[in-house]
Structures are given as structure tokens and as C-alpha cells.
Amino acid sequence: MNMELEGKVAIVTGAAGGFGRELVRGLLGAGAKVAALDVDEKRLDELATLHEEPVETGRLVTARTDISRYEECAAAVAQARAGLGGLHVLINNGALGMGVIRIDHMTELVGIQEIAPEMWDRFVAVNLSGAWYMTRAAIDGMLAQGWGCIVNVTTSMFTMLRGKFHPYGPAKAGLEAMSAGHAGEFEGRGVTVNVVVPGGPSDTPMVPMESGFDRSAMVPPTAMVPPILWLCSEAGGAHTGHRYVAANWDTTVDPEVAAEGCRAPIGWPDLAQNPVWPGGRPDE
């Protein structure tokens, strides 16, 4: 798959591991400049070591960023623009997984009594507010230049609604809804907003070894790269308001065909068609 992103500048949150590391690799390989953000400085240093040539040529910069703090998000966006010459792509990938509550959460699900209010707040701050903060910091420049691509990594509907999978599921459901709203808000103004999900448990550190899964049967993190690179390209830039299931992307066919085969609307638009509203319907 040839996705030419020469001249594009991308920010990837949660860039130092799992999906993020593969996305950084893919974006650099397609010619983009990348600002890699993460809270883990050690893993960011490892990422930079893996990509010495892009670092040396100024195509890759790394920055420790806590996306749960708006001021750090705004600073990271400003630094990317100043250091890399702009910003065209924002991939909101950074997130906390259920393993921060308990490592065996897949085999012994987590009940509400185990979730401290502070832990709930932390999940919402990172997994939902973090994406909003990054979008808020980036959107003015994208709208001003008339082109931008925002990709939010959510999760399967099953995980969103699963019992004993809080706070992760509800926070990702909020991100899905936010994505739909932003797609509508920015439509026709040059900025696209789409969701990409792996489609099932993925072979990343977010799903610990204690899960008991056969790792070879899990979705590989590399599966996220083709649909996201396509969305970041000029061809993908014609599409907004969709969710793409990465595990269903067929790399053997034309990207437009592959996209059609794994695409659905963001969120739940079929449930939003008949609001009880004074005057009939709200204004669009």
C-alpha cells in the first residue's frame, strides 16, 4: 500500500507503545513528520532510538506529555507546529487500560466496589478529556489552513457496553460520541474526524499476558496502520464521520475498496433520527 504523506505533520498520542509505536513507524515510512507524545519518557527514548535517522533529520520529535492536562496538550501542539512546520494530522491514541486497576481484569472482571472515585476521574481525564484537549488545541490551525485529519481510537461496542469493564468502556463510548459530534461540527470546513478500532483484543501491553488469550489469535497492532494512513492521505480526506474496524481491512485490495469493507457510521446515528423536539427537529 502506497500512502504518500510527504509534507504532512502528524501528532500521535500514546506513541511509545502498542498501537502508537506502529503508527509512528507507518507515518514516518509514508513520509510524514511526526511529533510522538507519551507520558513514559523511557519508552519515548526507546522510540527515538528505533528511528535515529528521522530524529537526526528533524522528521521525528518526542515530548513527554500528560494529555489529561490541557496546558500540556496546548504546549505540545505549539511545539509541533514550531518545530515541524505545521500540523495536519492528530491521532488520539493515548489511553489507560484496565490493567492499571488489576492485571487479571480479563479473567476476573472488575466490580464497581474496586473502582475508587479517583481512578474513575483518571480514566475520564485521559481516555476522554485528553482527546478533547488535544482536539481543542489543534483545531484552530487546522480550520485556518482548510485541511486536517483527526483519528480517534475508541473500542468495540461490546467493550463499551460490557458489564464490569468500567471505567474504560464508558470513557471510550464518550469518545465515540464526541467523535460523531466533531465530525458534524467540522464537516465542510476541511477537517475530517473518524474513528478506528482494532475490532477485538489486540496483542499490545494493554491486554496483559494474564488475560489467557492465545496471543497469535489476537489483532496485531500493525493492523491499525493501513486504515489510519489512508485516512491521513488526500484520498482518505474525502471521508468523515465513520468508524473503521482495522481487523477487517483487506490489504490485498485497493484502499478505497478496503475502506468500504470495514466502514460504518460513528456511534449510533440510527438512534438519533426522531428526537422529541419543539417545532419538530433541531436545526443542524
Buried (B, 14 or more C-beta within 10 A) or exposed (E): BEBEBEEBBBBBBBBBBBBBBBBBBBBBBBEBBBBBBBBBEEBBEBBBEBBEEBBEEEBBBBBBBBBBBBEBBBBBBEBBBEEBEBBBBBBBBBBBBBBBBBBBBBEEBBEEEEBEEEBBEBBBBBBBBBBBBBBBBBBEBBBEEEBBBBBBBBBBBEBBEBEBBBBBBBBBBBBBBBBBEBBBEBBEEBBBBBBBBBBBBBBBEBBBEBBEBEEEEBBBBBBBBBBBBBBBBEBBBEBBBBBBBBBEBBEEEEBEEBBEEBBEEBBEEEEEEEEEEEEEEEEE
